[in-house]
Amino acid sequence: MTLADIGGRTLNTTGFDNQGRLSIEEMDRLRDCDAFMVSVTDSSDTTFDQLSDNKLWQRLPAVQAGNVTVLHGSTYYGSIYTNMYVAKGWDDLYSTLD
């Protein structure tokens, strides 16, 4: 909802699992994305580190351009504090775009 409120959009999630994950074999579907915001639930979560090491991730144009922002902490609650945190994440991400 926060993203829609500020005019952003997400990609078509057809092919994603019920937790919003995309298999590594489908990584090329992300080639046309301008930027990525990744949510990591806590500082001990190494999922993004593992993704960052992946050659398929590294070859995506948005990643090569540095248009990636990582949000640390839970972003699944609907409070005003979460909205402000996510909005700042989008602001940080949009500031990477030309």
N, C-alpha and C positions, 0 to 999 in steps of 0.2 A: 504494500500500500504506500509506503514512504517513497519508493521509487516512482510509482505512478504519480504521486503528488508533485514531484519535482520534474516530471516530464521525461523520465528515463524509460527504458524498455529492456526486457530480457530477450534472449533468443528463444526460439521455438524449442520446447523441452520434449518433443516427441523423441522417443528412444532413450530418455533418461529413466532411471529406476524411481521407485516411489519415495526415495530420499533425496532426489535431485542429483544423483550421480550419473556420470557418463562413462562408459567403458573406455579404456585407453585406445581400443581399436577404432573408436568413433572420434578421436581427437581432431581429425581433419575437418569435422563439422564446424569447428570453432575458428577456422581460418579467416572468415569474414567479419569476426567480431573486432570492434575498435579498441576494446579494453575489457579488463576482467577485475571484478571485486570478489575476493575469496574470503569466506568466513571460516575461521578456525576457532573451535570452541574453547580451547585453553592453551597455555604456553607449553604443555607437555605433548600436545598433538603434533606429530611429525608428518602428517599427511601432506601438507603443503611443501615441506622440505623434500619429501620423496617425489612429489610432482615436479618441483623445480629442477631436480636432477634428471628428469626424463627428457630424452632428445626430442620426442614428438611435441612436448610442451614448449621446449626451447625454440623450436622452429616456427612457432606461430608468430605472425607479424606483430600482433599487439604485445606479445611478450618481448620480442626483440626490440620493440620501440620503448619498452619500459612502462607500458600502460597497464600496470597491475598494482592493485592495492589490497592489502590483507587486513581484515578486521579480526582482532583477537577478542575472544569472549563471546558469550551467547548473544545472538541477535534475533532470537525467535520469540521474544516477548513483545507484547503490543503497547508497552508503556511509552510515555513521552520521552523518557530517558533513552530508551532503545531507539526511538525515532530520531532523536537528536544525534546519537552515536552513528547510526547508519547514514544519516544525511551528511555528517562530517566525512564519513568514508566515501560517499559519492562525490562530495566536493573535492576531496583529495584526489580521487580518481580522475574527475573531469579536469583538474588542473594539470594532469599529465598530457592531455590531448592538445594538439596544435590548433 
